[in-house]
Amino acid sequence: MFSLLEKAVLSIALLRIFSGSIEIFAAFLMIKFNEIEKTLIINSSLAFVGPLILLLTTAIGIIGMSAKISFSKFLWIFLGVALIIYGVKKG
């Protein structure tokens, strides 16, 4: 089954599974500690994981498509990712 998938697609999917697992594990930790202060610390830590996974999956996707898209489209993709990160930036 895995031999039929592109390496980039498989890598992105595995990163998303890993990211989701971290989210679920964090939710269990929040329930286990049952304290609002610790829950906020755990939740704030997840704010680091999400953008990192976004950047990694986008980078893998762009590398996987590098032979198929032009340089100008690379710039548009980079600008889009930069705007997403700017839009979710705190402060």
Secondary structure, DSSP 8 states (H G I E B T S, - for coil): -GGGS-HHHHHHHHHHHHHHHHHHHHHHHHHHH--HHHHHHHHHHHHHHHHHHHHHHHHHHHHHHTTTS-HHHHHHHHHHHHHHHHHH---
